[in-house]
Amino acid sequence: MRKKVVLACVECGSRNYSTTSNKKTQTERMELNKFCRTCGKQTIHLETK
């Protein structure tokens, strides 16, 4: 029941991280605060389609 999710940086748009999320409990898009290597700082990363 888990699906693979790719996280992309809000500021530069690079796709840095991949993770999994539960389809049943997590209906909205995932939003995490992660370190972006291209920006060089912690930024918000959103789930991409």
mmCIF entry with sequence, helices, sheets and N, C-alpha, C, O atoms, coordinates in Angstrom:
data_MODEL
# 
_entry.id   MODEL 
# 
_entity.id                         1 
_entity.type                       polymer 
_entity.pdbx_number_of_molecules   1 
# 
_entity_poly.entity_id                      1 
_entity_poly.type                           'polypeptide(L)' 
_entity_poly.nstd_linkage                   no 
_entity_poly.nstd_monomer                   no 
_entity_poly.pdbx_seq_one_letter_code       MRKKVVLACVECGSRNYSTTSNKKTQTERMELNKFCRTCGKQTIHLETK 
_entity_poly.pdbx_seq_one_letter_code_can   MRKKVVLACVECGSRNYSTTSNKKTQTERMELNKFCRTCGKQTIHLETK 
_entity_poly.pdbx_strand_id                 A 
# 
loop_
_entity_poly_seq.entity_id 
_entity_poly_seq.num 
_entity_poly_seq.mon_id 
_entity_poly_seq.hetero 
1 1  MET n 
1 2  ARG n 
1 3  LYS n 
1 4  LYS n 
1 5  VAL n 
1 6  VAL n 
1 7  LEU n 
1 8  ALA n 
1 9  CYS n 
1 10 VAL n 
1 11 GLU n 
1 12 CYS n 
1 13 GLY n 
1 14 SER n 
1 15 ARG n 
1 16 ASN n 
1 17 TYR n 
1 18 SER n 
1 19 THR n 
1 20 THR n 
1 21 SER n 
1 22 ASN n 
1 23 LYS n 
1 24 LYS n 
1 25 THR n 
1 26 GLN n 
1 27 THR n 
1 28 GLU n 
1 29 ARG n 
1 30 MET n 
1 31 GLU n 
1 32 LEU n 
1 33 ASN n 
1 34 LYS n 
1 35 PHE n 
1 36 CYS n 
1 37 ARG n 
1 38 THR n 
1 39 CYS n 
1 40 GLY n 
1 41 LYS n 
1 42 GLN n 
1 43 THR n 
1 44 ILE n 
1 45 HIS n 
1 46 LEU n 
1 47 GLU n 
1 48 THR n 
1 49 LYS n 
# 
_struct_asym.id          A 
_struct_asym.entity_id   1 
# 
_struct_sheet.id               AA1 
_struct_sheet.type             ? 
_struct_sheet.number_strands   4 
_struct_sheet.details          ? 
# 
loop_
_struct_sheet_order.sheet_id 
_struct_sheet_order.range_id_1 
_struct_sheet_order.range_id_2 
_struct_sheet_order.offset 
_struct_sheet_order.sense 
AA1 1 2 ? anti-parallel 
AA1 2 3 ? anti-parallel 
AA1 3 4 ? anti-parallel 
# 
loop_
_struct_sheet_range.sheet_id 
_struct_sheet_range.id 
_struct_sheet_range.beg_label_comp_id 
_struct_sheet_range.beg_label_asym_id 
_struct_sheet_range.beg_label_seq_id 
_struct_sheet_range.pdbx_beg_PDB_ins_code 
_struct_sheet_range.end_label_comp_id 
_struct_sheet_range.end_label_asym_id 
_struct_sheet_range.end_label_seq_id 
_struct_sheet_range.pdbx_end_PDB_ins_code 
_struct_sheet_range.beg_auth_comp_id 
_struct_sheet_range.beg_auth_asym_id 
_struct_sheet_range.beg_auth_seq_id 
_struct_sheet_range.end_auth_comp_id 
_struct_sheet_range.end_auth_asym_id 
_struct_sheet_range.end_auth_seq_id 
AA1 1 ARG A 15 ? ASN A 22 ? ARG A 15 ASN A 22 
AA1 2 ARG A 2  ? CYS A 9  ? ARG A 2  CYS A 9  
AA1 3 LYS A 41 ? GLU A 47 ? LYS A 41 GLU A 47 
AA1 4 GLU A 31 ? CYS A 36 ? GLU A 31 CYS A 36 
# 
loop_
_atom_site.group_PDB 
_atom_site.id 
_atom_site.type_symbol 
_atom_site.label_atom_id 
_atom_site.label_alt_id 
_atom_site.label_comp_id 
_atom_site.label_asym_id 
_atom_site.label_entity_id 
_atom_site.label_seq_id 
_atom_site.pdbx_PDB_ins_code 
_atom_site.Cartn_x 
_atom_site.Cartn_y 
_atom_site.Cartn_z 
_atom_site.occupancy 
_atom_site.B_iso_or_equiv 
_atom_site.pdbx_formal_charge 
_atom_site.auth_seq_id 
_atom_site.auth_comp_id 
_atom_site.auth_asym_id 
_atom_site.auth_atom_id 
_atom_site.pdbx_PDB_model_num 
ATOM 1   N N  . MET A 1 1  ? 0.801  -1.211 0.000   1.00 0.00 ? 1  MET A N  1 
ATOM 2   C CA . MET A 1 1  ? 0.000  0.000  0.000   1.00 0.00 ? 1  MET A CA 1 
ATOM 3   C C  . MET A 1 1  ? 0.842  1.273  0.000   1.00 0.00 ? 1  MET A C  1 
ATOM 4   O O  . MET A 1 1  ? 0.291  2.374  0.010   1.00 0.00 ? 1  MET A O  1 
ATOM 5   N N  . ARG A 1 2  ? 2.156  1.140  -0.011  1.00 0.00 ? 2  ARG A N  1 
ATOM 6   C CA . ARG A 1 2  ? 3.013  2.321  -0.032  1.00 0.00 ? 2  ARG A CA 1 
ATOM 7   C C  . ARG A 1 2  ? 3.443  2.607  -1.465  1.00 0.00 ? 2  ARG A C  1 
ATOM 8   O O  . ARG A 1 2  ? 3.658  1.688  -2.255  1.00 0.00 ? 2  ARG A O  1 
ATOM 9   N N  . LYS A 1 3  ? 3.566  3.895  -1.793  1.00 0.00 ? 3  LYS A N  1 
ATOM 10  C CA . LYS A 1 3  ? 4.000  4.285  -3.134  1.00 0.00 ? 3  LYS A CA 1 
ATOM 11  C C  . LYS A 1 3  ? 5.296  5.071  -3.043  1.00 0.00 ? 3  LYS A C  1 
ATOM 12  O O  . LYS A 1 3  ? 5.560  5.741  -2.045  1.00 0.00 ? 3  LYS A O  1 
ATOM 13  N N  . LYS A 1 4  ? 6.101  4.984  -4.092  1.00 0.00 ? 4  LYS A N  1 
ATOM 14  C CA . LYS A 1 4  ? 7.352  5.728  -4.152  1.00 0.00 ? 4  LYS A CA 1 
ATOM 15  C C  . LYS A 1 4  ? 7.056  7.180  -4.482  1.00 0.00 ? 4  LYS A C  1 
ATOM 16  O O  . LYS A 1 4  ? 6.202  7.480  -5.316  1.00 0.00 ? 4  LYS A O  1 
ATOM 17  N N  . VAL A 1 5  ? 7.775  8.079  -3.813  1.00 0.00 ? 5  VAL A N  1 
ATOM 18  C CA . VAL A 1 5  ? 7.566  9.515  -3.975  1.00 0.00 ? 5  VAL A CA 1 
ATOM 19  C C  . VAL A 1 5  ? 8.929  10.168 -4.188  1.00 0.00 ? 5  VAL A C  1 
ATOM 20  O O  . VAL A 1 5  ? 9.902  9.814  -3.522  1.00 0.00 ? 5  VAL A O  1 
ATOM 21  N N  . VAL A 1 6  ? 8.996  11.117 -5.113  1.00 0.00 ? 6  VAL A N  1 
ATOM 22  C CA . VAL A 1 6  ? 10.211 11.893 -5.349  1.00 0.00 ? 6  VAL A CA 1 
ATOM 23  C C  . VAL A 1 6  ? 9.973  13.294 -4.818  1.00 0.00 ? 6  VAL A C  1 
ATOM 24  O O  . VAL A 1 6  ? 8.933  13.898 -5.083  1.00 0.00 ? 6  VAL A O  1 
ATOM 25  N N  . LEU A 1 7  ? 10.947 13.816 -4.061  1.00 0.00 ? 7  LEU A N  1 
ATOM 26  C CA . LEU A 1 7  ? 10.829 15.152 -3.485  1.00 0.00 ? 7  LEU A CA 1 
ATOM 27  C C  . LEU A 1 7  ? 11.693 16.134 -4.263  1.00 0.00 ? 7  LEU A C  1 
ATOM 28  O O  . LEU A 1 7  ? 12.852 15.847 -4.562  1.00 0.00 ? 7  LEU A O  1 
ATOM 29  N N  . ALA A 1 8  ? 11.125 17.301 -4.594  1.00 0.00 ? 8  ALA A N  1 
ATOM 30  C CA . ALA A 1 8  ? 11.833 18.333 -5.356  1.00 0.00 ? 8  ALA A CA 1 
ATOM 31  C C  . ALA A 1 8  ? 11.914 19.623 -4.540  1.00 0.00 ? 8  ALA A C  1 
ATOM 32  O O  . ALA A 1 8  ? 10.985 19.974 -3.813  1.00 0.00 ? 8  ALA A O  1 
ATOM 33  N N  . CYS A 1 9  ? 13.028 20.311 -4.672  1.00 0.00 ? 9  CYS A N  1 
ATOM 34  C CA . CYS A 1 9  ? 13.259 21.576 -3.967  1.00 0.00 ? 9  CYS A CA 1 
ATOM 35  C C  . CYS A 1 9  ? 12.334 22.657 -4.526  1.00 0.00 ? 9  CYS A C  1 
ATOM 36  O O  . CYS A 1 9  ? 12.114 22.732 -5.735  1.00 0.00 ? 9  CYS A O  1 
ATOM 37  N N  . VAL A 1 10 ? 11.798 23.488 -3.643  1.00 0.00 ? 10 VAL A N  1 
ATOM 38  C CA . VAL A 1 10 ? 10.893 24.560 -4.060  1.00 0.00 ? 10 VAL A CA 1 
ATOM 39  C C  . VAL A 1 10 ? 11.671 25.686 -4.751  1.00 0.00 ? 10 VAL A C  1 
ATOM 40  O O  . VAL A 1 10 ? 11.181 26.274 -5.715  1.00 0.00 ? 10 VAL A O  1 
ATOM 41  N N  . GLU A 1 11 ? 12.871 25.985 -4.266  1.00 0.00 ? 11 GLU A N  1 
ATOM 42  C CA . GLU A 1 11 ? 13.627 27.126 -4.790  1.00 0.00 ? 11 GLU A CA 1 
ATOM 43  C C  . GLU A 1 11 ? 14.289 26.844 -6.137  1.00 0.00 ? 11 GLU A C  1 
ATOM 44  O O  . GLU A 1 11 ? 14.147 27.635 -7.070  1.00 0.00 ? 11 GLU A O  1 
ATOM 45  N N  . CYS A 1 12 ? 15.015 25.723 -6.250  1.00 0.00 ? 12 CYS A N  1 
ATOM 46  C CA . CYS A 1 12 ? 15.760 25.469 -7.492  1.00 0.00 ? 12 CYS A CA 1 
ATOM 47  C C  . CYS A 1 12 ? 15.108 24.406 -8.370  1.00 0.00 ? 12 CYS A C  1 
ATOM 48  O O  . CYS A 1 12 ? 15.423 24.324 -9.557  1.00 0.00 ? 12 CYS A O  1 
ATOM 49  N N  . GLY A 1 13 ? 14.208 23.588 -7.820  1.00 0.00 ? 13 GLY A N  1 
ATOM 50  C CA . GLY A 1 13 ? 13.501 22.599 -8.616  1.00 0.00 ? 13 GLY A CA 1 
ATOM 51  C C  . GLY A 1 13 ? 14.221 21.280 -8.805  1.00 0.00 ? 13 GLY A C  1 
ATOM 52  O O  . GLY A 1 13 ? 13.702 20.395 -9.485  1.00 0.00 ? 13 GLY A O  1 
ATOM 53  N N  . SER A 1 14 ? 15.403 21.121 -8.225  1.00 0.00 ? 14 SER A N  1 
ATOM 54  C CA . SER A 1 14 ? 16.126 19.856 -8.398  1.00 0.00 ? 14 SER A CA 1 
ATOM 55  C C  . SER A 1 14 ? 15.487 18.758 -7.553  1.00 0.00 ? 14 SER A C  1 
ATOM 56  O O  . SER A 1 14 ? 15.023 19.001 -6.439  1.00 0.00 ? 14 SER A O  1 
ATOM 57  N N  . ARG A 1 15 ? 15.475 17.554 -8.103  1.00 0.00 ? 15 ARG A N  1 
ATOM 58  C CA . ARG A 1 15 ? 14.860 16.410 -7.431  1.00 0.00 ? 15 ARG A CA 1 
ATOM 59  C C  . ARG A 1 15 ? 15.939 15.666 -6.662  1.00 0.00 ? 15 ARG A C  1 
ATOM 60  O O  . ARG A 1 15 ? 16.724 14.919 -7.246  1.00 0.00 ? 15 ARG A O  1 
ATOM 61  N N  . ASN A 1 16 ? 15.976 15.872 -5.343  1.00 0.00 ? 16 ASN A N  1 
ATOM 62  C CA . ASN A 1 16 ? 17.080 15.392 -4.526  1.00 0.00 ? 16 ASN A CA 1 
ATOM 63  C C  . ASN A 1 16 ? 16.783 14.102 -3.781  1.00 0.00 ? 16 ASN A C  1 
ATOM 64  O O  . ASN A 1 16 ? 17.679 13.273 -3.625  1.00 0.00 ? 16 ASN A O  1 
ATOM 65  N N  . TYR A 1 17 ? 15.572 13.908 -3.322  1.00 0.00 ? 17 TYR A N  1 
ATOM 66  C CA . TYR A 1 17 ? 15.259 12.809 -2.421  1.00 0.00 ? 17 TYR A CA 1 
ATOM 67  C C  . TYR A 1 17 ? 14.134 11.940 -2.964  1.00 0.00 ? 17 TYR A C  1 
ATOM 68  O O  . TYR A 1 17 ? 13.278 12.402 -3.718  1.00 0.00 ? 17 TYR A O  1 
ATOM 69  N N  . SER A 1 18 ? 14.154 10.657 -2.560  1.00 0.00 ? 18 SER A N  1 
ATOM 70  C CA . SER A 1 18 ? 13.046 9.760  -2.848  1.00 0.00 ? 18 SER A CA 1 
ATOM 71  C C  . SER A 1 18 ? 12.694 9.035  -1.559  1.00 0.00 ? 18 SER A C  1 
ATOM 72  O O  . SER A 1 18 ? 13.574 8.688  -0.772  1.00 0.00 ? 18 SER A O  1 
ATOM 73  N N  . THR A 1 19 ? 11.406 8.809  -1.349  1.00 0.00 ? 19 THR A N  1 
ATOM 74  C CA . THR A 1 19 ? 10.912 8.166  -0.140  1.00 0.00 ? 19 THR A CA 1 
ATOM 75  C C  . THR A 1 19 ? 9.616  7.445  -0.472  1.00 0.00 ? 19 THR A C  1 
ATOM 76  O O  . THR A 1 19 ? 9.223  7.392  -1.637  1.00 0.00 ? 19 THR A O  1 
ATOM 77  N N  . THR A 1 20 ? 8.957  6.897  0.516   1.00 0.00 ? 20 THR A N  1 
ATOM 78  C CA . THR A 1 20 ? 7.676  6.233  0.316   1.00 0.00 ? 20 THR A CA 1 
ATOM 79  C C  . THR A 1 20 ? 6.628  6.887  1.199   1.00 0.00 ? 20 THR A C  1 
ATOM 80  O O  . THR A 1 20 ? 6.947  7.464  2.238   1.00 0.00 ? 20 THR A O  1 
ATOM 81  N N  . SER A 1 21 ? 5.367  6.792  0.774   1.00 0.00 ? 21 SER A N  1 
ATOM 82  C CA . SER A 1 21 ? 4.267  7.310  1.580   1.00 0.00 ? 21 SER A CA 1 
ATOM 83  C C  . SER A 1 21 ? 3.097  6.345  1.499   1.00 0.00 ? 21 SER A C  1 
ATOM 84  O O  . SER A 1 21 ? 2.933  5.634  0.508   1.00 0.00 ? 21 SER A O  1 
ATOM 85  N N  . ASN A 1 22 ? 2.294  6.325  2.537   1.00 0.00 ? 22 ASN A N  1 
ATOM 86  C CA . ASN A 1 22 ? 1.130  5.451  2.612   1.00 0.00 ? 22 ASN A CA 1 
ATOM 87  C C  . ASN A 1 22 ? -0.022 6.101  1.850   1.00 0.00 ? 22 ASN A C  1 
ATOM 88  O O  . ASN A 1 22 ? -0.364 7.254  2.113   1.00 0.00 ? 22 ASN A O  1 
ATOM 89  N N  . LYS A 1 23 ? -0.620 5.375  0.914   1.00 0.00 ? 23 LYS A N  1 
ATOM 90  C CA . LYS A 1 23 ? -1.703 5.919  0.084   1.00 0.00 ? 23 LYS A CA 1 
ATOM 91  C C  . LYS A 1 23 ? -2.955 6.234  0.893   1.00 0.00 ? 23 LYS A C  1 
ATOM 92  O O  . LYS A 1 23 ? -3.627 7.235  0.644   1.00 0.00 ? 23 LYS A O  1 
ATOM 93  N N  . LYS A 1 24 ? -3.263 5.380  1.857   1.00 0.00 ? 24 LYS A N  1 
ATOM 94  C CA . LYS A 1 24 ? -4.520 5.535  2.591   1.00 0.00 ? 24 LYS A CA 1 
ATOM 95  C C  . LYS A 1 24 ? -4.482 6.673  3.596   1.00 0.00 ? 24 LYS A C  1 
ATOM 96  O O  . LYS A 1 24 ? -5.446 7.432  3.695   1.00 0.00 ? 24 LYS A O  1 
ATOM 97  N N  . THR A 1 25 ? -3.395 6.811  4.344   1.00 0.00 ? 25 THR A N  1 
ATOM 98  C CA . THR A 1 25 ? -3.351 7.831  5.390   1.00 0.00 ? 25 THR A CA 1 
ATOM 99  C C  . THR A 1 25 ? -2.864 9.183  4.881   1.00 0.00 ? 25 THR A C  1 
ATOM 100 O O  . THR A 1 25 ? -3.245 10.215 5.434   1.00 0.00 ? 25 THR A O  1 
ATOM 101 N N  . GLN A 1 26 ? -2.041 9.205  3.853   1.00 0.00 ? 26 GLN A N  1 
ATOM 102 C CA . GLN A 1 26 ? -1.469 10.453 3.335   1.00 0.00 ? 26 GLN A CA 1 
ATOM 103 C C  . GLN A 1 26 ? -2.111 10.768 1.992   1.00 0.00 ? 26 GLN A C  1 
ATOM 104 O O  . GLN A 1 26 ? -1.635 10.313 0.952   1.00 0.00 ? 26 GLN A O  1 
ATOM 105 N N  . THR A 1 27 ? -3.189 11.544 2.009   1.00 0.00 ? 27 THR A N  1 
ATOM 106 C CA . THR A 1 27 ? -3.894 11.853 0.765   1.00 0.00 ? 27 THR A CA 1 
ATOM 107 C C  . THR A 1 27 ? -3.351 13.113 0.088   1.00 0.00 ? 27 THR A C  1 
ATOM 108 O O  . THR A 1 27 ? -3.377 13.205 -1.139  1.00 0.00 ? 27 THR A O  1 
ATOM 109 N N  . GLU A 1 28 ? -2.858 14.085 0.863   1.00 0.00 ? 28 GLU A N  1 
ATOM 110 C CA . GLU A 1 28 ? -2.332 15.311 0.266   1.00 0.00 ? 28 GLU A CA 1 
ATOM 111 C C  . GLU A 1 28 ? -0.849 15.147 -0.049  1.00 0.00 ? 28 GLU A C  1 
ATOM 112 O O  . GLU A 1 28 ? -0.230 14.162 0.352   1.00 0.00 ? 28 GLU A O  1 
ATOM 113 N N  . ARG A 1 29 ? -0.283 16.108 -0.763  1.00 0.00 ? 29 ARG A N  1 
ATOM 114 C CA . ARG A 1 29 ? 1.123  16.048 -1.160  1.00 0.00 ? 29 ARG A CA 1 
ATOM 115 C C  . ARG A 1 29 ? 2.037  16.223 0.046   1.00 0.00 ? 29 ARG A C  1 
ATOM 116 O O  . ARG A 1 29 ? 1.769  17.032 0.933   1.00 0.00 ? 29 ARG A O  1 
ATOM 117 N N  . MET A 1 30 ? 3.117  15.453 0.063   1.00 0.00 ? 30 MET A N  1 
ATOM 118 C CA . MET A 1 30 ? 4.067  15.492 1.159   1.00 0.00 ? 30 MET A CA 1 
ATOM 119 C C  . MET A 1 30 ? 4.933  16.741 1.072   1.00 0.00 ? 30 MET A C  1 
ATOM 120 O O  . MET A 1 30 ? 5.316  17.160 -0.021  1.00 0.00 ? 30 MET A O  1 
ATOM 121 N N  . GLU A 1 31 ? 5.241  17.337 2.222   1.00 0.00 ? 31 GLU A N  1 
ATOM 122 C CA . GLU A 1 31 ? 6.071  18.540 2.293   1.00 0.00 ? 31 GLU A CA 1 
ATOM 123 C C  . GLU A 1 31 ? 7.051  18.364 3.448   1.00 0.00 ? 31 GLU A C  1 
ATOM 124 O O  . GLU A 1 31 ? 6.638  18.257 4.603   1.00 0.00 ? 31 GLU A O  1 
ATOM 125 N N  . LEU A 1 32 ? 8.349  18.336 3.140   1.00 0.00 ? 32 LEU A N  1 
ATOM 126 C CA . LEU A 1 32 ? 9.371  18.133 4.163   1.00 0.00 ? 32 LEU A CA 1 
ATOM 127 C C  . LEU A 1 32 ? 10.443 19.199 4.055   1.00 0.00 ? 32 LEU A C  1 
ATOM 128 O O  . LEU A 1 32 ? 10.692 19.736 2.976   1.00 0.00 ? 32 LEU A O  1 
ATOM 129 N N  . ASN A 1 33 ? 11.083 19.507 5.189   1.00 0.00 ? 33 ASN A N  1 
ATOM 130 C CA . ASN A 1 33 ? 12.197 20.443 5.213   1.00 0.00 ? 33 ASN A CA 1 
ATOM 131 C C  . ASN A 1 33 ? 13.481 19.629 5.147   1.00 0.00 ? 33 ASN A C  1 
ATOM 132 O O  . ASN A 1 33 ? 13.832 18.944 6.108   1.00 0.00 ? 33 ASN A O  1 
ATOM 133 N N  . LYS A 1 34 ? 14.198 19.700 3.994   1.00 0.00 ? 34 LYS A N  1 
ATOM 134 C CA . LYS A 1 34 ? 15.394 18.898 3.752   1.00 0.00 ? 34 LYS A CA 1 
ATOM 135 C C  . LYS A 1 34 ? 16.528 19.791 3.272   1.00 0.00 ? 34 LYS A C  1 
ATOM 136 O O  . LYS A 1 34 ? 16.303 20.933 2.873   1.00 0.00 ? 34 LYS A O  1 
ATOM 137 N N  . PHE A 1 35 ? 17.754 19.260 3.314   1.00 0.00 ? 35 PHE A N  1 
ATOM 138 C CA . PHE A 1 35 ? 18.927 19.974 2.818   1.00 0.00 ? 35 PHE A CA 1 
ATOM 139 C C  . PHE A 1 35 ? 19.043 19.802 1.312   1.00 0.00 ? 35 PHE A C  1 
ATOM 140 O O  . PHE A 1 35 ? 19.005 18.677 0.814   1.00 0.00 ? 35 PHE A O  1 
ATOM 141 N N  . CYS A 1 36 ? 19.182 20.884 0.590   1.00 0.00 ? 36 CYS A N  1 
ATOM 142 C CA . CYS A 1 36 ? 19.357 20.859 -0.862  1.00 0.00 ? 36 CYS A CA 1 
ATOM 143 C C  . CYS A 1 36 ? 20.835 21.100 -1.173  1.00 0.00 ? 36 CYS A C  1 
ATOM 144 O O  . CYS A 1 36 ? 21.406 22.109 -0.758  1.00 0.00 ? 36 CYS A O  1 
ATOM 145 N N  . ARG A 1 37 ? 21.452 20.166 -1.907  1.00 0.00 ? 37 ARG A N  1 
ATOM 146 C CA . ARG A 1 37 ? 22.874 20.287 -2.224  1.00 0.00 ? 37 ARG A CA 1 
ATOM 147 C C  . ARG A 1 37 ? 23.154 21.405 -3.211  1.00 0.00 ? 37 ARG A C  1 
ATOM 148 O O  . ARG A 1 37 ? 24.210 22.032 -3.138  1.00 0.00 ? 37 ARG A O  1 
ATOM 149 N N  . THR A 1 38 ? 22.240 21.671 -4.128  1.00 0.00 ? 38 THR A N  1 
ATOM 150 C CA . THR A 1 38 ? 22.485 22.715 -5.125  1.00 0.00 ? 38 THR A CA 1 
ATOM 151 C C  . THR A 1 38 ? 22.303 24.113 -4.531  1.00 0.00 ? 38 THR A C  1 
ATOM 152 O O  . THR A 1 38 ? 23.035 25.036 -4.888  1.00 0.00 ? 38 THR A O  1 
ATOM 153 N N  . CYS A 1 39 ? 21.330 24.275 -3.624  1.00 0.00 ? 39 CYS A N  1 
ATOM 154 C CA . CYS A 1 39 ? 21.126 25.569 -2.959  1.00 0.00 ? 39 CYS A CA 1 
ATOM 155 C C  . CYS A 1 39 ? 22.122 25.773 -1.818  1.00 0.00 ? 39 CYS A C  1 
ATOM 156 O O  . CYS A 1 39 ? 22.522 26.902 -1.535  1.00 0.00 ? 39 CYS A O  1 
ATOM 157 N N  . GLY A 1 40 ? 22.520 24.681 -1.166  1.00 0.00 ? 40 GLY A N  1 
ATOM 158 C CA . GLY A 1 40 ? 23.460 24.762 -0.057  1.00 0.00 ? 40 GLY A CA 1 
ATOM 159 C C  . GLY A 1 40 ? 22.826 25.125 1.257   1.00 0.00 ? 40 GLY A C  1 
ATOM 160 O O  . GLY A 1 40 ? 23.511 25.593 2.166   1.00 0.00 ? 40 GLY A O  1 
ATOM 161 N N  . LYS A 1 41 ? 21.505 24.917 1.382   1.00 0.00 ? 41 LYS A N  1 
ATOM 162 C CA . LYS A 1 41 ? 20.809 25.234 2.641   1.00 0.00 ? 41 LYS A CA 1 
ATOM 163 C C  . LYS A 1 41 ? 19.564 24.365 2.755   1.00 0.00 ? 41 LYS A C  1 
ATOM 164 O O  . LYS A 1 41 ? 19.201 23.658 1.814   1.00 0.00 ? 41 LYS A O  1 
ATOM 165 N N  . GLN A 1 42 ? 18.917 24.423 3.905   1.00 0.00 ? 42 GLN A N  1 
ATOM 166 C CA . GLN A 1 42 ? 17.696 23.675 4.117   1.00 0.00 ? 42 GLN A CA 1 
ATOM 167 C C  . GLN A 1 42 ? 16.535 24.423 3.499   1.00 0.00 ? 42 GLN A C  1 
ATOM 168 O O  . GLN A 1 42 ? 16.331 25.608 3.766   1.00 0.00 ? 42 GLN A O  1 
ATOM 169 N N  . THR A 1 43 ? 15.763 23.715 2.658   1.00 0.00 ? 43 THR A N  1 
ATOM 170 C CA . THR A 1 43 ? 14.603 24.292 1.996   1.00 0.00 ? 43 THR A CA 1 
ATOM 171 C C  . THR A 1 43 ? 13.442 23.313 2.058   1.00 0.00 ? 43 THR A C  1 
ATOM 172 O O  . THR A 1 43 ? 13.618 22.152 2.429   1.00 0.00 ? 43 THR A O  1 
ATOM 173 N N  . ILE A 1 44 ? 12.278 23.772 1.702   1.00 0.00 ? 44 ILE A N  1 
ATOM 174 C CA . ILE A 1 44 ? 11.096 22.921 1.656   1.00 0.00 ? 44 ILE A CA 1 
ATOM 175 C C  . ILE A 1 44 ? 11.144 22.092 0.381   1.00 0.00 ? 44 ILE A C  1 
ATOM 176 O O  . ILE A 1 44 ? 11.418 22.617 -0.699  1.00 0.00 ? 44 ILE A O  1 
ATOM 177 N N  . HIS A 1 45 ? 10.880 20.806 0.507   1.00 0.00 ? 45 HIS A N  1 
ATOM 178 C CA . HIS A 1 45 ? 10.823 19.879 -0.620  1.00 0.00 ? 45 HIS A CA 1 
ATOM 179 C C  . HIS A 1 45 ? 9.414  19.350 -0.724  1.00 0.00 ? 45 HIS A C  1 
ATOM 180 O O  . HIS A 1 45 ? 8.847  18.886 0.264   1.00 0.00 ? 45 HIS A O  1 
ATOM 181 N N  . LEU A 1 46 ? 8.835  19.416 -1.928  1.00 0.00 ? 46 LEU A N  1 
ATOM 182 C CA . LEU A 1 46 ? 7.468  18.962 -2.166  1.00 0.00 ? 46 LEU A CA 1 
ATOM 183 C C  . LEU A 1 46 ? 7.468  17.679 -2.980  1.00 0.00 ? 46 LEU A C  1 
ATOM 184 O O  . LEU A 1 46 ? 8.389  17.407 -3.750  1.00 0.00 ? 46 LEU A O  1 
ATOM 185 N N  . GLU A 1 47 ? 6.412  16.899 -2.791  1.00 0.00 ? 47 GLU A N  1 
ATOM 186 C CA . GLU A 1 47 ? 6.217  15.674 -3.561  1.00 0.00 ? 47 GLU A CA 1 
ATOM 187 C C  . GLU A 1 47 ? 5.912  16.034 -5.018  1.00 0.00 ? 47 GLU A C  1 
ATOM 188 O O  . GLU A 1 47 ? 5.088  16.909 -5.284  1.00 0.00 ? 47 GLU A O  1 
ATOM 189 N N  . THR A 1 48 ? 6.576  15.361 -5.955  1.00 0.00 ? 48 THR A N  1 
ATOM 190 C CA . THR A 1 48 ? 6.324  15.585 -7.379  1.00 0.00 ? 48 THR A CA 1 
ATOM 191 C C  . THR A 1 48 ? 5.435  14.472 -7.914  1.00 0.00 ? 48 THR A C  1 
ATOM 192 O O  . THR A 1 48 ? 5.268  13.430 -7.281  1.00 0.00 ? 48 THR A O  1 
ATOM 193 N N  . LYS A 1 49 ? 4.876  14.710 -9.078  1.00 0.00 ? 49 LYS A N  1 
ATOM 194 C CA . LYS A 1 49 ? 3.999  13.715 -9.681  1.00 0.00 ? 49 LYS A CA 1 
ATOM 195 C C  . LYS A 1 49 ? 4.759  12.798 -10.591 1.00 0.00 ? 49 LYS A C  1 
ATOM 196 O O  . LYS A 1 49 ? 4.173  11.895 -11.187 1.00 0.00 ? 49 LYS A O  1 
# 
